[in-house]
Amino acid sequence: MRPDEVVHSHPEILGGTPVFVGTRVPVRTLIDHLEAGDTIEVFLHSFPSVSREQAVAALEMASEFLAESAHSRR
């Protein structure tokens, strides 16, 4: 998925908090669920407006960002 199909931010949607495209579900909510030990299935069940593809793509984007950030600090 393209990044613009996964996450976006708009000042009129939750004050600009990054949300999954087509929803009002903050990306942070996925991270919070995973930090609490929930599976991605539990998150998706709780937020059916978010597709599995979006959730996985958001995690991949976060992983790539962290990897690039770590490499740029060397």
Secondary structure by P-SEA (a helix, b strand, c coil): ccccccccccccccccccccccccccaaaaaaaaaacccaaaaaaacccccaaaaaaaaaaaaaaaaaaaaaac
